Amino acid sequence: MRNRKKNRKIPDHIILNILNKAASAEDEVLDYYEGYIREVATEPVYSSDGSRSGYYYYDEDLAQELRLALAQALPALRETLIKNHLENRPVIVVLGQLTD
C-alpha cells in the first residue's frame, strides 16, 4: 500500500461547515476521507500457499461501514469542537472573497 500522509489537517471550510451544520458538511467530510477509506478497505489477495497473488480485493461492506461510522460521528465532533474550542471564548469571524 502507499505511504499515508500522517496528521493531515481537514480544510478549514469543512470544519466551519461542520460547526454551522451545513447540509454539505457530511458529503464534504466523506469526500475528504474517501481515499483513506478505499485504502483501508482494500486488501491483498493471497494464494493457497500464502504468497501474494498480485491482486487486491476491495471490501465494499467495510468501506460502507467506515462511511456510516464517520457520518454518525459528526454530531459528536461538532459538540466537542464547540465545547473545547469555542465555549466561553470570543470568536472572530473572517470573511473571504468579498465582492463589491
N, C-alpha and C positions, 0 to 999 in steps of 0.2 A: 504494500500500500504506500501511497505517497506520504511524505512528511507533512504532518499537520502544523498549521500555524498555531502557536500557543498564545493564550491571553489576547485573542482578537477582541477588539472593542466594538460593541454594537454601535452603529452610527447614531449620532445624537438625535436625528429626526425620528428614528424609530423609537427611542426612549421617550421622546416628547409625545409621540402618538400613543404609546402605552399609557403614559401619565394622563393624557387627555381622553382616554377611552375612544380613540378614533376607530371608526369602522374598519379601516385598512390596517390597523396595527397587527392583528393576528396574521394576516397574509404576508405582511412585510417581515415579521419575525420568522415565519415558516420559510419564506423565500431566502432569507439571510442564512438560515441553517440548513437549507436543502442539500448542499454539497456535503456537509458533515453527516447528515442523516444517510445519504446514499453511501458514503464511505463506510459508516458503521454497519449498515445493513448488507454490505457486500462481503462475501466470504469465499476463500479459495475452495475449489473442489479437489478432493484427494482421491487417488486411485485406491484399489483394494490393497495394494502393498504399502500404503501410507505416504506415497510421494505426491507432490502437487501435479495435477494434470494440465495445468496451464489455463484452465477455465475458472470462471468465477460465477457464483450464484448470488443473485440479488433477492433478498428475503423481503418481499413486499409487505408481508404481515408485520414484520419487525419495524419496517420504515413507517407504516401507518400507526403503529403503537407509539413510536417516538414522536410523531407529529401530534397525536392526540394528547400525549403527556405534556408536550411543550405548550400546546394551546390551553390546556387546563391549568397550567402553572402561571399563566399571565396575570390573572387577577391577584394572586398572592404576591407576585413580583411587584405589581403596581402598588399594593398596600405597603410592602416592605420598603420600596423606594421612597414613598411618601413619609413613612414613619421614621426611617433612618436618615433621610437627607433633606427633607423639606419641612417637617413639622417644627413649628416654633422658630423658624428661620426666615429671614427676609428673602424674597425671591426676586431676581432680576430677570425680566423677560427681554430677550434680544430678538428684534425682528430683522430679517434679512430680505434682500431683493425687493425693497420698496420701490414703487413706481409713482411717478407724478400723475 
